[in-house]
């Protein structure tokens, strides 16, 4: 185990925010995780776990140890004519994982194409897009308990998945380090989902005769690239806020003033309203202040144009929250982890 001192974290977060870590190390296996969490470097200071850095806003230097999870590997656990069950290391790039499955015709994760981040981070917030969520494909999550250094397995049910939520953000927050995930994918008779957004129309526009695992993946990639800025070009963390759910009666009242207000059925008696639409109605879309701002094509994305400060981005987010609350009486909450 090699611990470095005073490391610049700008290459390790997709916002490109300059902040330094007092200490920094990487782990590449379960045994390295177990050794690290029992060492003074880990036990005697604050710790920040880092995957792809795509769901992180650093508002200041981190006076502690940053642990970069780089546990790689993929294997077929079991396979039948209809299904394949695969285990992936927590450090695997999520989009590369999706493409690996799509190229083999395995269905279940195609709607989750081009989501930034790592496999280990995916179950933490139950990533989702275009009608599919992590909970739809996950079998189990392997994690090391920090207190005991023992390996635990969480089933789909015990992960307690919710909208952008899981046990790892609630009761088990800060208690485990995820080391691997296991997914169950279909090999035939796929449950293809093209009902959300412009996926169906994009499949046709791309020249496909109909939906398939590959067609849906390509359509989602096309849509996301047209809407969301590339972090390699403009610093961002994708969707900054979660879409709020409100009571159906409140949504009906909203429609009286805004007939075009979009909404999607959520749990019983609730409606999910796109946070991007709410933010855009408040006039934030494309608004820029110095080196930070709201993306010109997607109001849900906050951006660092270069040299922006993390705390300035956070203050912008708070202003957006307040304006949405004042205009619509709706609370929107960050999807991004603010440190």
N, C-alpha and C positions, 0 to 999 in steps of 0.2 A: 504494500500500500504506500503510495507516494502522495503526500499532501503538499500542495503548492501554496505560496503566500501571496496576498495582494494581487489577485487575478482580475483582469478586466472582463466583465460579464457581457459586454455588448455583442460578441459573437454568439452568445448562448441564449439570446432572447430575440424573438422575431420583431419586436418593436425597435431593436437596435439601440436601446437605451444604454448610455454609458453609466455603469455603476461597478464598484469593485467588491470582491468578496475577500474577507480577511483570510479565509482558507478555502481551498478547492481540491477536490479529488474525484476520481472516477471509479466505478465498480463494474466489473464485467462478468461476474458469476455470483451464484447464491452464496458460495463459501466466502467470497470477498465481502459481500454484504454482511454476513454473520461476523466476520473478523472485524470489520469496520465499526459496527454498532457496539462492540464490546471494548473499543479502544478509547483512550482519553480524548483523542481528537474529536470523537463523536459525542461522548458523554458529558464533556465539560464545557460545551458552548452551544449556541443556537445552531440549528441545522435547517437547510433548505434543500429539498430534493428537486432535481431538475431532469426533465425528459428532453423534449424538443424545444422548450422555452416558448412555445406558441400560445400559451394560455397564461402569460405572466406579464405583469407590469411592475417594474422595479422603480419605486419612488425615492430610494436612497441607497447608499452603500449597505452591504450586508455584513454586519459585524459578527460573523460566525462562519460555519463550514457549509459550503455548497457541495452537494454530492450529485454528480452527473451519472445517471443510470445508463449504462451501455451494455446491458446483458442482451446478447444477440442469440439467434438460433431459431429454426423452424423445423418441425417434425410432424409426420402423420402419426397420430395416436392410434386411430383405428379407421377402417374404411369398409363400406359395403357398396353394393351397386347403386344405392340411392343417396348415400351420405358419406362425407369425409369429416373427421374430427382432427383438428390441427392445434398444435401448441406452439406459441411464439414467445420469444424472449421479450422482456419489457422494453428493451432498448431498440427494438425493430421500428423502423420508420413506418407510420401507419399507412400512408398512401402507397408505398412500395409493397406493403403487405397486401393491400387491396388489389393492386395490379397483378401480383403473384397469383392470387386466387382467380381473378377475372381471366387471365391468360389460360388458365386450366379449365375454364368453364364452370367453376364452382360458384354457386349462387348464395347470396345472403348479405354481402357487404358492398355490392356494386353501387348502391345509392350513397354510400359513405366515401366515395372517391374524392380525392384531393383535399381531404380534411387534414390540416397540418398536425404534427405531433407524433407521439410514439405509442406503441401498443400498450405499454403500461399505464399511460395516462388516460387511454380511451375509456376504461370502465369507471374511472374515478368520477367523471362527470357525465357518464352515460351519453357519449357523443351521439349526435343524431343529425340527419339531413334527409330531405325529400321523402319523408314518410317512413324512414327506417331508423331504429336506435340500436345502440350496442346491446341492449338487453335482449334483442330479438335473435342474436346469434351466439351469445356467450354461453359456455357450458360451466366454466369455473375460472377463478382467479387464484393464482398462487402468490403468497405473500409471506415475508418474514416478519414475525412479531418483534418489535424493537426491544421490548422489556426482557424477553426470554431468548431471543435469537433462534427461536424454533420456526419451522416452516408450517404454515397453515394453508388450507384450501377452502375457498369460499365458493359455494354453489351459486348458481344464478339467483336462486331464491334468497339466500343469505346475503347477497350483495345489496338487497333492498333498493333496487333501481327505481328512480323517479325521473321527472323531467330535469335533465342536466344535473342529476343528483345520484348519490349512492351512499352506502354505508361508509365509504372511505372519505366522504365529505361531512359525515355526521358522527355517529357513535364511534367509529374507528379512525376518525381523523387524527393523523399524527402518531398512530399506534403501530402502523405496519408500513413496510416497503414492498410494493408490488414487484415481483420478479418475473412473472410469466402469465399469459392468458391462454385459454383453450376455447376454440370456436367450433361450432358445428355448422357445416355448410352443405347445401344440396348439390348433387351431381346431375340430377335430372328432375323433371316435374317441378321446376323452380316456381316459387311464389313471387313473381315479378311485380314490382310496385311502380306504376307510372302515373299515379293519380295526383301527385303533388307538383305544384309549380308548372313549369313549362317543359317537363321531361318528355311527355308524349309528343308535343309539337317539335321539340328539338331532335328527337329520334328520326322523325320524318324529314326534317330539314337537313339532317346529316346523310340522308340517302339510304337509311335502313328500311327494309321491307316491313319490319315489325319489331317489337321489343324482344330483347335477349339480354343476357348478363352483360355482354360486351357493349351492346347498343346503349343500355342504361348508363353504364360507367362512362362511356364516351360523351353521352348527353349531359350528365352531371358535371363532368370536367369542363365541357364547353360552357355551360351556364355559369359555373363558379368563376371561370376565368374572365367571363364577360362582366361579372358583377363585382368581383373582389380583387383588390390590388395584390400583386405579388410581393411578399415580404422582402424578397431579394432586391426589389426596386424601390418600394416605399415601405418603411417600417410600420407594421401593424400586427394585431393578434386576431384577425378575423372578426367575428361578431363580438362586440364588447359587452353587450347586454343580452340577457335572456328575454325571450318573448313572454310577456306577462299573461296570466290567465285571470279573467274577471268573471263575476256572476253573469249569467245570461241576461238578467234584468238590467244590469249596468250596461251591457253591450247594446241592448235594445234602446236604452236611453241615449247612448253614444250615437247610434245610427239616426236618431231623430235630428241631430245637429250635423252629422257627417254621414249621409246615406251611403257613401262609397267606402266607409270604414271596413277594412277587411277583417274577417274573423274566421276561426276554424274550431270545430267542436273539440272540446277537451274532455276531462272527466265530467261525470254527470252534473248538469246544471252550470257548467263553466264553459267559457269561450276563450280561446287563445288569440290574442291580438298581436300582430307583428310590431315589435318594438321599433323597427326601422321606420315604419309608417308614422308612428307617434312622434318620433324624433324629427322626421321630415316636416310634419305639420307644424312643429314648433320653430321651424326656420333654420335648423342647424345644418342641413345637408350642404356640403361644399364650403362651409364656413371655416376660415383659417385664421389663426392668430400666431404670427411669427412662424416658428418651425413645427407647430402642431395644428391639428384641425380634424374636421369630419370629412370623410371621403366624398368626392363630388358625385360619385355614382351610387353609393350605398351609405345611407345615413347611420347604419348600425356599426360602421367601422370607423374607429378613431385611428389617426395616422400620425406618424413621426416623419416629417419631410427631410429630416437630417439635422442632428444636433439638438433635437428636442429633449426636454427634461421630463423624467417620469412623473414628478410631482405636478408639473404643469398639465400633463395629460389627465392626471387624476382629478385635478381641480376642474378641468373641462368636463369630465364625466359627471362630477357632482352638479355642475351648472345644468347639464342636460337632464339629469334626474329631477332637479327642482322644477325646471320648466315644464316637463311632462306632467309632474304632479300638480302643478298650478293650473295647467290648461285642461287636463283630462281627469284629474283626481285618480290617476293610476300610478302605482309604484313600479319602477323598472329597476332591476338589480343586475350588477355586473356578473357576467359569465367568466370574466378574467380574474385570475388570482392576483390580488394587489398586495405587494410586499413593501 
